[in-house]
Amino acid sequence: MAGVLKAFLLLWVLQVSAQDPEYDHLLVRPRNINDEKDDCPVNVYFTIDTSESVALREFPWGSLVEELKVFLQMFVERLQTTTLGAKRVQWAYGGLHFSDRVEVFSQVVTDAAVFLRRAQAIRYIGRGTFIDCALRNMTEQVRLTARGKPRLQYAVVLTDGHITGSPCGGVSPAAEAAKAAGIKIFVVATNEETMESELKQIASSPVELYRKDYMAFPASNRQAAVNRITDTMIKEAEFECQAPMCIQTEGAAGLKGYKGMKGAKGTGGAIGDPGQPGPPGDLGIEGPIGLHGQKGLPGLKGEKGDIGGSGRKGQSGSPGYNGIDGEKGKTGTIGAPGCKGDAGMPGEAGPAGDFGIKGDAGKSGEKGVAGQSGRPGPQGDGGDSGDKGVVGYIGNPSLPGQTGNKGKAGPGGSPGGTGELGPEGVRGVPGENGEKGAAGAPGFPGVRGLPGEGGEAGLQGSQGDAGDFGPRGNTGAAGAKGDRGSDGYNYPGPRGKQGGRGDPGLPGLQGTRGYNGEKGAQGTTGTKGLAGEPGQEGVPGDRGVRGSPGSPGVPGTRGASGLSECEIMGFVRETCGCCDCEKVCPPLDLVFVIDSSESIGKTNFSLAKHFVISVANRLGKMARNISDVSGFRLGVVQYSHQGAVQAIRMDDRGITSATSFNTKVKAMEWIAGGTWTPSALKYTYDHLIVPGRRGRTKVVAIVITDGRYDPKDLDNLGALCNGVDVYAIAIGDMFDSGAERQNMERIACNMGDRVKTLSVYAELTAEEFLEEIEQILCPEPEMICPDLKCASDLSLAPLIQRPADILFFIDGSERTGGRNFISILRFIERLSQSIPLSKEVSSGARFAVLQFGGEQDPEVLLDFSNNHRKISSLVSNAVYRDSSSTLGSAILYATENLVSNPGGRFRGVRPDAELAFVFITDGVTSDKNFAEGIGAMRRANAVGVAITVGSDIDRERLLQLTLRDKALIFNLKSFNDLALPGVVKHMAHCLG
């Protein structure tokens, strides 16, 4: 009996607990068993590159962006039309496109038609490429989506990987931040010409899945990319969003049980929403409450069936790609649990329980009269404030981000709280008791059911995160030797580190034959020998004693006099020309217009600047200002997208020489944006040519571009065709695409012979092409030299008070000689008295002197100085080395120490000073580091001047020291000529 009572109590507790909502959280239910109707959101966010390298990649311009829109439509339509087993999946889409700024074309929406309509409205930006800023904006947009955190978050990035800048921290950190936010990133190449290393940095791991070889264009590759990516998304969504696979079957109905005990009083319900206060009602008398009939007890629960057999193993996946061994990844997280197998078949129903039939319910009592309404409750709390608006996405550097929309105000609070309970009504008359049912016979326990059948195979789990990087693999076998590379570009590369000290050189060449010595004195006569035996007839005897001197001869004619100073200067002119001679071209106003867009590339832009500098150096005399009607004036415009223009104006007062012009050209930086060529040509005419041209002066413009330009630029390509001779240099771009010939002819005012076509930018600096341009700009140059008269007061033009730093290289080898070494130092001293030395930073000359010779570092005899006393002291203080000649190492040492002055040990070259290297040598020197030294001199923008003596010289080496300029080699017959006033003044005029 006690057992039966315990069973009744247990069943009663379970019944009450099941009906009481307070106990609902204690019940254990299968996963998602109550949210079968809930959505399972999956977000897909598209990030599209519409920079110049994509938008202007294919003609007509912008057509490749239209192809990317087709890719988006195919992608979304395939996701929408695929039937999923998991009915709860809800796709949502959002996207942005970018260049050097970001534009969000759609927030995350669930309506695919709305998203595609917004995508069709994309208009490319067509400027530079900041991929890192696009990824960070993408992450922020996904994080701020109004739908809350989705079950899965995907991103599809469409780009070619060409990067022109990284103002948002770099591509790799931005991609890692997106992955850390739970975004799985697929990367699709926009075309076949891509920077694959950048694309792999963006993609999630494993790269073989998230990057692979997905391509949006050409169209033949598009469908395969769409299918592979969407298949991956669909499979993961099926797994994450599937409903629990638990089969519930209803058991057989049991027999009616005995009348149950009276139930306990139910717990109070949850407080309802406050109602509007009504008028007070009349106090009524509550009727008696009828007694509830007793509920019959439920039948005994049958025993639980055996656990079903484990599901069958799923089919093996296709073999993976044979990738290279990666570094060991981080430890992967534990994968999600596998799906539970189907429940086994229910066992057979057991016999009826031993509880009787449920008794009839008693009659309900009459309803009592409603009680008086309670007093109005206190004022309810204010309503919650509205949700805060979505924060605008992160803007690009130096541009303000868009401000998010202000959130709507929250709804007002309810008018009042719950009123107090009214007084308890009078208890109603008890109802009649129902008749007690007859007790049924107790049933026997049911037979254990048969084991259920094995469940179906579970779906394959999603791929876990990448593991830790594995240990580094062994070094692979050396690959086969590659084909010979193509010739490199003709421009100097970066200076390498100074090599170690070389082995001793081979013995020098045999010296020239010496002069014949003087004839020796007559020897004395030997003593007479003893008489010998008579022999054969003797030989003639020795020569007799020298006779007495003869009478003096007749005086000879007077010999020729030595070379005069005038004849020495004539010899200089005959052997090397005169550095005073100045090349003068007809008056010319020349403007260079340089394309600085993304499609050109940084290396090509540097080559274009080098071309401008080379042309400037070939045009001879430059006009000091726009009021000077002789010589040439130069201007430069570099351009990119709308409004992105940098100019060096022809009327710039700071430009008084080719050197000051070249300094400003070198300071120009690649813009790397879009291509608005017509606007740039109009800007050149309006802002450089019109205000800067000189009256009755020929005006020439040289335009360097690849011919493509943004069609959004509506200005005229012939904007310069108004009194200007326009030459267009058409060059293929960084993508090896040919120039647009038709556009180039329009730039050149429809004169086809003024369009010069080159295949690559390196051809700009070729000697043959530079000579062709020089012939166009200055077809008949005039060489003007000073009239060097043989007079004590040599008439020369006044020395220019420009800043000049002059570094003398003195050959301290054995070929120079100690006396000649002193002659060179005295020559430098005399030059310092003829050249105005600097009294302020912006004018005058400074001297530095360096002796080279031997394997050790060269000796700095004098750092850059304007002190006459220090320069004069060299004659008494300097020590001649008398060793071998190693001029190449000396040039490297000078450029790395005296010129650049990295450690502050020397004074260095002044920023605006002209730098001259004066080599006093015969050119016979070691090959060691010579080529490197010449390259370092070029990078230092130094002018090379060579002073040599005699005929035993290496003329080829001297030409290399002067950068192939013969006019800068001065050949004297003797070191004594260095002391002649005419030679000193001549050199002072050249250098000062």
MIVOMI-398605 format. One line per field, with one value per residue (C-alpha): x, y, z. Coordinates in steps of 0.02 Angstrom, whole numbers, plus 50000, padded with zeros to 5 digits. Layout:
N
c1: X  ...
c2: Y  ...
c3: Z  ...
END
This chain:
992
c1: 50000  50142  50218  50056  50045  50224  50183  50029  50132  50268  50142  50058  50219  50261  50089  50100  50276  50224  50084  50183  50284  50405  50473  50487  50671  50708  50650  50783  50729  50822  50915  50802  50649  50546  50616  50577  50492  50637  50746  50929  51010  51161  51243  51341  51436  51514  51668  51701  51855  51809  51980  52065  52159  51990  51873  51991  52060  51947  51876  51747  51802  51696  51644  51737  51636  51478  51545  51565  51383  51336  51439  51343  51175  51222  51288  51133  51011  51094  51082  50901  50846  50934  50815  50886  50840  50854  50697  50746  50894  50870  50999  51041  51153  51250  51397  51517  51634  51799  51947  52044  51880  51735  51552  51421  51294  51180  51157  51123  50947  50851  50764  50876  50785  50817  51001  51025  50936  51056  51205  51154  51167  51356  51461  51647  51764  51916  52058  52191  52171  52164  52113  52149  52023  51892  51915  51902  51743  51673  51705  51620  51468  51445  51463  51331  51198  51025  50983  51095  51231  51195  51229  51356  51446  51527  51617  51658  51800  51820  51986  52144  52259  52348  52380  52431  52431  52391  52332  52224  52361  52397  52303  52358  52305  52140  52104  52149  52031  51889  51925  51932  51756  51693  51689  51739  51817  51811  51923  51879  51999  51922  52026  52177  52308  52317  52436  52408  52510  52395  52239  52300  52332  52149  52071  52023  52111  52129  52176  52143  51958  51933  52045  52080  52072  51904  51886  51742  51806  51818  51642  51703  51773  51628  51501  51626  51678  51496  51453  51602  51581  51392  51402  51519  51402  51248  51327  51383  51212  51126  51230  51214  51029  50956  50811  50844  50821  50720  50563  50418  50278  50118  50090  49927  49794  49781  49620  49528  49599  49522  49462  49612  49640  49590  49721  49819  49783  49870  50003  49967  49983  50106  50060  49965  49979  49893  49720  49632  49550  49363  49222  49193  49063  48933  48988  48917  48900  49008  48920  48980  49119  49078  49189  49298  49282  49434  49546  49591  49772  49870  49924  50098  50232  50301  50485  50604  50656  50837  50950  50952  51107  51237  51212  51306  51469  51452  51534  51716  51748  51843  52031  52103  52225  52406  52458  52627  52666  52614  52683  52604  52437  52360  52266  52093  51937  51828  51704  51517  51437  51370  51185  51089  51029  50845  50751  50717  50546  50424  50392  50222  50095  50082  49916  49805  49854  49766  49683  49497  49385  49383  49233  49106  49144  49035  48916  48991  48921  48842  48958  48967  48934  49088  49177  49206  49350  49508  49580  49687  49867  50020  50090  50184  50371  50424  50446  50617  50714  50726  50871  51023  51048  51178  51350  51413  51553  51733  51787  51949  52100  52077  51895  51754  51647  51461  51356  51231  51044  50971  50868  50681  50608  50547  50361  50284  50256  50090  49968  49963  50016  49912  49777  49762  49658  49479  49406  49377  49203  49087  49124  48994  48888  48980  48925  48866  48997  49010  48983  49136  49193  49220  49399  49480  49589  49776  49870  50033  50195  50217  50342  50508  50503  50621  50779  50752  50831  50995  50980  51029  51203  51233  51285  51469  51523  51588  51774  51861  51975  52152  52269  52438  52574  52666  52855  52951  52979  53149  53225  53167  53283  53350  53237  53290  53382  53260  53263  53370  53277  53237  53348  53320  53269  53403  53398  53507  53458  53486  53664  53724  53830  54016  54103  54246  54426  54482  54638  54797  54793  54899  55067  55047  55087  55267  55316  55369  55548  55665  55774  55950  56081  56228  56387  56514  56687  56842  56932  57121  57256  57313  57497  57611  57632  57792  57880  57824  57901  57910  57758  57655  57618  57535  57361  57345  57386  57272  57203  57318  57299  57161  57224  57210  57045  57014  56976  56799  56665  56550  56396  56236  56062  55943  55824  55634  55552  55442  55251  55164  55009  54903  54974  54938  54757  54752  54814  54675  54548  54614  54618  54454  54353  54311  54194  54151  54070  53883  53749  53611  53446  53317  53197  53079  52939  52923  52790  52791  52622  52649  52518  52531  52382  52374  52391  52562  52646  52777  52929  52865  52827  53007  53070  52960  53038  53212  53166  53113  53278  53381  53295  53320  53506  53522  53443  53589  53559  53402  53318  53331  53149  53003  53064  53226  53187  53336  53357  53219  53090  53016  52855  52785  52608  52580  52399  52285  52098  51986  52072  52230  52359  52535  52627  52796  52752  52854  52844  52912  53036  53128  53188  53342  53440  53421  53482  53345  53216  53282  53271  53085  53055  53139  53025  52867  52778  52670  52484  52418  52237  52122  52159  52078  52187  52072  52053  52242  52273  52148  52230  52401  52342  52245  52366  52540  52545  52430  52508  52686  52723  52842  52794  52840  52919  52888  52783  52798  52705  52760  52622  52674  52531  52462  52312  52173  52071  51912  51758  51680  51803  51706  51841  51923  52079  52131  52136  52318  52289  52295  52464  52556  52659  52599  52698  52619  52728  52619  52683  52608  52553  52602  52484  52577  52425  52454  52425  52265  52327  52169  52166  52352  52325  52185  52305  52434  52307  52275  52455  52506  52692  52696  52645  52796  52759  52864  52833  52896  52940  53124  53142  53115  53292  53376  53512  53439  53267  53339  53439  53280  53187  53337  53337  53151  53168  53334  53371  53510  53596  53724  53887  53948  54126  54218  54354  54513  54637  54822  54826  54871  54694  54599  54420  54293  54111  54078  54068  53891  53854  53761  53790  53920  54007  54167  54254  54430  54494  54686  54775  54900  54972  55153  55108  55080  55245  55281  55325  55170  55063  55122  55084  54905  54881  54949  54828  54680  54742  54748  54571  54504  54569  54482  54314  54203  54187  54022  53981  53804  53716  53626  53776  53961  54075  54147  54299  54334  54491  54514  54672  54649  54779  54812  54691  54650  54509  54543  54609  54497  54624  54488  54302  54186  54253  54248  54404  54553  54675  54626  54638  54811  54874  54855  55020  55120  55012  54961  55067  55084  55037  55140  55040  54922  54766  54589  54476  54310  54319  54360  54201  54096  54175  54142  53958  53924  54014  54056  53901  53760  53842  53739  53827  53860  54049  54064  53970  53884  53822  53705  53526  53519  53702  53770  53889  54048  54176  54345  54461  54646  54713  54772  54628  54742  54662  54601  54436  54384  54218  54240  54070  53988  54072  54007  53832  53846  53902  53750  53633  53716  53678  53860  53944  54110  54259  54428  54597  54736  54917  55018  54976  54994  54813  54661  54538  54395  54405  54407  54250  54163  54211  54131  53978  54030  54043  54204  54194  54228  54400  54546  54713  54873  55049  55138  55096  55187  55043  54931  55023  54985  54860  54765  54735  54680  54558  54493  54455  54385  54261  54210  54186  54128
c2: 50000  50118  50088  50133  50296  50341  50309  50421  50559  50547  50555  50702  50799  50766  50821  50983  51017  50993  51118  51247  51367  51402  51226  51233  51278  51120  51007  50936  50936  50893  51035  51158  51051  51206  51320  51220  51374  51492  51558  51508  51667  51651  51812  51832  51997  52047  52161  52218  52304  52445  52530  52582  52419  52331  52462  52511  52337  52293  52400  52476  52549  52488  52329  52218  52293  52245  52068  52066  52115  51964  51856  51926  51890  51711  51684  51749  51663  51495  51511  51565  51427  51282  51175  51141  50999  51121  51225  51357  51430  51614  51694  51878  51985  52147  52227  52370  52419  52509  52594  52718  52750  52637  52647  52533  52493  52383  52349  52167  52123  51961  52013  51952  52057  52217  52173  52136  52296  52395  52301  52349  52532  52518  52645  52612  52731  52699  52763  52682  52519  52515  52334  52345  52488  52388  52235  52337  52422  52252  52185  52336  52323  52138  52171  52307  52211  52236  52050  52007  51877  51753  51568  51582  51734  51730  51861  51853  51972  52008  52093  52077  52102  52256  52373  52556  52594  52525  52670  52558  52450  52328  52188  52044  52124  52180  52005  51926  52046  51993  51809  51838  51913  51745  51789  51655  51741  51673  51765  51775  51849  51981  51924  51821  51956  51952  51969  51793  51817  51959  51857  51713  51833  51883  51708  51603  51440  51318  51423  51274  51291  51478  51540  51395  51465  51556  51683  51798  51838  51774  51704  51526  51516  51604  51464  51343  51469  51506  51321  51274  51418  51404  51215  51241  51371  51262  51108  51206  51289  51119  51054  51207  51237  51062  51015  50880  50706  50630  50527  50546  50416  50415  50266  50168  50244  50169  50117  50240  50249  50277  50444  50548  50645  50825  50933  51061  51243  51310  51442  51619  51664  51790  51972  52027  52193  52333  52369  52535  52587  52559  52638  52560  52421  52372  52251  52081  51922  51784  51621  51458  51371  51198  51058  50984  50802  50701  50664  50485  50434  50400  50225  50164  50216  50077  50032  50127  50038  49993  50122  50112  50052  50179  50255  50194  50279  50412  50396  50444  50617  50644  50647  50819  50912  50869  51031  51076  51046  51200  51257  51180  51263  51306  51173  51154  51178  51027  50998  51005  50842  50726  50716  50597  50439  50402  50331  50144  50072  50080  49921  49835  49912  49830  49773  49898  49971  49936  50105  50120  50222  50407  50467  50589  50769  50860  50996  51167  51295  51456  51598  51729  51912  52009  52099  52286  52349  52392  52567  52632  52578  52694  52770  52642  52658  52748  52648  52588  52709  52665  52565  52666  52694  52593  52672  52727  52623  52668  52802  52807  52900  53089  53073  53079  52924  52932  52966  52832  52870  52928  52793  52813  52863  52717  52690  52775  52683  52604  52722  52631  52483  52340  52391  52318  52161  52186  52106  51920  51872  51761  51577  51488  51340  51175  51073  50895  50758  50645  50459  50357  50246  50061  50007  49916  49761  49799  49765  49670  49754  49763  49655  49741  49804  49743  49843  49984  49979  50069  50254  50325  50387  50561  50704  50740  50868  51038  51056  51106  51257  51245  51154  51215  51241  51079  51065  51137  51010  50958  51061  50998  50948  51089  51130  51127  51280  51410  51492  51644  51798  51945  52097  52213  52394  52523  52619  52610  52493  52520  52527  52364  52347  52375  52212  52143  52181  52095  51993  52085  52137  52064  52144  52307  52328  52353  52535  52634  52622  52741  52875  52830  52872  52987  52913  52853  52936  52873  52737  52748  52659  52496  52458  52388  52200  52099  52053  51889  51762  51805  51748  51773  51942  52046  52130  52320  52406  52502  52673  52818  52958  53087  53240  53419  53515  53603  53789  53851  53829  53959  54001  53907  53979  54020  53875  53886  53957  53851  53843  54004  54012  54045  53891  53786  53842  53801  53627  53607  53664  53544  53390  53404  53555  53694  53672  53856  53827  53832  53748  53871  53816  53933  54002  53862  53839  53652  53565  53378  53298  53131  52998  52951  52833  52658  52572  52652  52578  52654  52590  52659  52826  52836  52802  52943  53063  53006  53045  53222  53253  53182  53296  53448  53411  53409  53577  53686  53858  53882  54051  54119  54178  54207  54383  54310  54286  54169  53986  53869  53862  53698  53642  53473  53412  53240  53186  53044  53052  53204  53345  53242  53352  53406  53538  53622  53789  53873  54039  53964  54092  53958  53876  53965  53818  53640  53578  53665  53602  53423  53430  53468  53330  53202  53253  53205  53051  52926  52965  52792  52838  52847  52919  53086  53133  53262  53360  53357  53426  53566  53604  53611  53738  53847  53847  53824  53875  54028  54115  54051  54063  54198  54309  54246  54090  53917  53810  53620  53491  53310  53196  53025  52901  52731  52809  52741  52864  52864  52896  52993  53131  53236  53363  53368  53268  53409  53540  53584  53610  53799  53867  53721  53585  53427  53264  53108  52965  52809  52669  52504  52501  52392  52255  52243  52315  52410  52597  52667  52737  52833  52928  52968  53046  53156  53214  53256  53365  53228  53233  53051  53088  53167  53007  52908  52728  52630  52454  52480  52630  52580  52635  52816  52823  52740  52850  52837  52896  53040  53097  53091  53201  53319  53338  53382  53511  53587  53546  53677  53717  53857  53830  53990  53990  54135  54222  54167  54303  54293  54436  54452  54506  54357  54415  54290  54300  54338  54187  54134  54145  53980  53849  53724  53585  53527  53364  53337  53158  53158  53006  52955  52809  52788  52852  53027  53059  53161  53326  53315  53278  53445  53532  53468  53535  53706  53706  53675  53817  53937  53882  53926  54103  54117  54039  54135  54027  54018  54151  54085  53920  53969  54031  54008  53857  53735  53624  53446  53346  53157  53057  52879  52743  52570  52443  52546  52673  52838  52982  53133  53274  53407  53397  53520  53691  53874  53918  53980  53945  53761  53739  53820  53710  53553  53590  53571  53442  53313  53154  53070  52885  52821  52659  52575  52658  52605  52745  52643  52609  52793  52849  52727  52790  52971  52946  52843  52959  53134  53156  53073  53090  52954  52959  53146  53120  53237  53394  53320  53407  53555  53514  53641  53636  53573  53429  53410  53269  53330  53183  53229  53065  52980  52855  52703  52617  52449  52373  52338  52425  52543  52507  52518  52685  52757  52699  52782  52944  52941  52914  53059  53168  53224  53304  53220  53324  53246  53337  53230  53259  53188  53059  52899  52898  52781  52886  52760  52766  52956  52955  52845  52967  53111  53006  53002  53192  53229  53415  53382  53302  53426  53360  53457  53420  53443  53458  53625  53692  53682  53835  53946  54086  54059  53874  53915  54050  53936  53795  53917  53979  53800  53746  53910
c3: 50000  50043  49871  49786  49885  49837  49655  49669  49748  49614  49473  49556  49570  49388  49335  49432  49369  49189  49209  49305  49194  49335  49316  49126  49130  49228  49087  48970  48788  48626  48541  48449  48487  48520  48384  48229  48157  48198  48057  48038  47964  47848  47788  47626  47605  47438  47429  47250  47180  47060  47055  46895  46874  46865  46792  46651  46621  46474  46335  46336  46502  46646  46556  46680  46824  46729  46717  46906  46924  46817  46935  47085  47003  46960  47136  47226  47109  47136  47325  47313  47195  47281  47385  47557  47673  47817  47788  47916  47818  47777  47662  47679  47568  47583  47494  47461  47319  47338  47260  47367  47455  47504  47452  47533  47398  47507  47691  47739  47678  47660  47499  47358  47227  47325  47344  47158  47111  47220  47148  46971  47022  47058  46964  46970  47062  46952  47062  47173  47270  47462  47498  47685  47707  47612  47724  47884  47822  47773  47949  48027  47912  47952  48139  48139  48043  48118  48111  48257  48250  48109  48119  47976  47904  47732  47629  47444  47395  47209  47168  47062  47212  47142  47289  47277  47463  47636  47746  47856  47930  47789  47702  47813  47981  47906  47840  48008  48098  47982  48013  48201  48188  48124  47938  47815  47665  47488  47363  47178  47050  46938  46788  46740  46781  46971  47118  47184  47343  47398  47360  47469  47613  47610  47597  47747  47786  47702  47551  47435  47480  47502  47359  47243  47065  47073  46933  46885  46710  46575  46571  46535  46713  46801  46821  46895  47027  47071  47086  47196  47318  47334  47356  47504  47581  47556  47637  47790  47804  47793  47936  48048  48021  48013  48131  48264  48192  48335  48293  48414  48409  48510  48623  48638  48748  48921  49009  49115  49287  49457  49508  49553  49710  49716  49635  49732  49711  49556  49569  49521  49339  49272  49293  49140  49050  49148  49087  49070  49233  49223  49325  49496  49487  49616  49746  49703  49802  49739  49703  49774  49681  49619  49672  49538  49504  49545  49398  49366  49387  49227  49182  49224  49102  48995  49004  48890  48734  48699  48621  48433  48345  48291  48120  47968  47925  47792  47622  47610  47539  47377  47399  47436  47326  47344  47429  47497  47678  47774  47939  48091  48128  48294  48389  48313  48414  48454  48314  48337  48398  48267  48233  48345  48262  48236  48384  48385  48342  48490  48584  48588  48702  48873  48952  49034  49201  49367  49383  49367  49259  49285  49385  49317  49352  49477  49422  49416  49536  49475  49435  49569  49541  49491  49632  49641  49535  49626  49642  49499  49514  49516  49357  49254  49217  49061  48903  48845  48737  48553  48484  48439  48253  48159  48163  47994  47917  47940  47819  47722  47794  47798  47741  47870  47884  47850  48004  48050  48046  48209  48297  48309  48475  48581  48612  48762  48924  48973  49058  49223  49325  49390  49513  49687  49706  49759  49916  49911  49860  49961  49936  49828  49879  49853  49704  49713  49719  49568  49586  49619  49474  49491  49517  49371  49386  49395  49235  49210  49155  48968  48874  48828  48650  48514  48483  48359  48187  48156  48117  47948  47921  47991  47879  47867  47996  47943  47926  48086  48101  48043  48160  48223  48095  48067  48083  47940  47802  47737  47601  47432  47293  47186  47038  46858  46796  46731  46561  46537  46599  46489  46490  46637  46631  46602  46765  46921  47059  47245  47308  47383  47537  47516  47481  47580  47542  47383  47350  47300  47117  46981  46942  46847  46664  46615  46619  46468  46411  46502  46421  46361  46491  46458  46381  46510  46533  46442  46538  46583  46482  46558  46605  46475  46484  46490  46330  46265  46157  45977  45894  45742  45669  45804  45801  45794  45958  46075  46032  46069  46195  46159  46072  46134  46110  45947  45924  45971  45837  45760  45871  45820  45785  45931  45984  45986  46142  46260  46251  46296  46407  46255  46168  46323  46321  46136  46175  46305  46176  46043  46155  46249  46198  46318  46465  46453  46285  46312  46209  46170  46092  46016  46149  46202  46329  46362  46468  46513  46553  46643  46679  46864  46872  46947  46778  46750  46904  47020  46924  46759  46841  46904  46727  46661  46788  46735  46555  46601  46693  46549  46423  46536  46546  46356  46315  46365  46439  46544  46560  46737  46737  46619  46579  46507  46322  46289  46333  46388  46528  46590  46674  46727  46763  46837  46848  46901  46943  46951  47045  47079  46993  47043  46942  46924  46846  46710  46804  46966  47032  47130  46969  46901  46832  46769  46939  47037  46911  46924  47115  47106  46978  47091  47235  47140  47209  47113  47142  47093  47059  46908  46736  46692  46543  46459  46622  46648  46473  46502  46671  46586  46458  46581  46728  46653  46471  46471  46623  46597  46412  46349  46204  46030  46107  46037  46154  46153  46260  46280  46346  46415  46443  46392  46303  46414  46516  46619  46509  46653  46608  46483  46438  46267  46225  46107  46245  46205  46018  46024  45974  46054  45967  46054  46050  46124  46184  46186  46300  46353  46535  46682  46621  46454  46367  46206  46202  46128  45962  45917  46081  46066  45894  45964  46100  45965  45872  45742  45681  45671  45647  45820  45907  45968  46012  46137  46201  46379  46488  46496  46316  46372  46441  46291  46215  46039  46094  46197  46046  45940  46065  46077  45887  45890  46029  45977  45795  45768  45933  45942  46038  46119  46191  46275  46175  46264  46222  46264  46387  46569  46613  46542  46509  46577  46624  46808  46921  46972  47157  47160  47297  47239  47337  47249  47300  47231  47209  47207  47138  47274  47174  47120  46945  47013  47104  47260  47173  47063  47218  47291  47125  47132  47310  47259  47110  47227  47339  47189  47136  47308  47282  47113  47156  47279  47434  47527  47655  47679  47652  47492  47391  47356  47349  47476  47444  47503  47462  47464  47424  47359  47344  47411  47484  47639  47646  47559  47664  47689  47682  47700  47738  47648  47698  47648  47750  47645  47785  47798  47610  47605  47747  47639  47551  47712  47803  47673  47655  47485  47492  47344  47322  47198  47126  47184  47125  47126  47313  47343  47252  47354  47514  47467  47423  47579  47701  47638  47529  47627  47800  47888  48057  48071  48058  47908  47858  47705  47548  47563  47506  47362  47311  47146  47178  47073  47080  47012  46973  46954  46883  46725  46733  46758  46908  46973  46911  47090  47132  46984  46905  47075  47106  46942  46988  47160  47078  46964  47113  47203  47050  47043  46892  46849  46790  46746  46744  46671  46618  46473  46342  46444  46503  46501  46400  46415  46605  46601  46492  46620  46759  46662  46618  46435  46419  46323  46359  46543  46514  46526  46463  46505  46443  46610  46795  46790  46684  46838  46905  46754  46795  46633  46673  46851  46792  46655  46778  46906  46777  46737  46918  46998
END
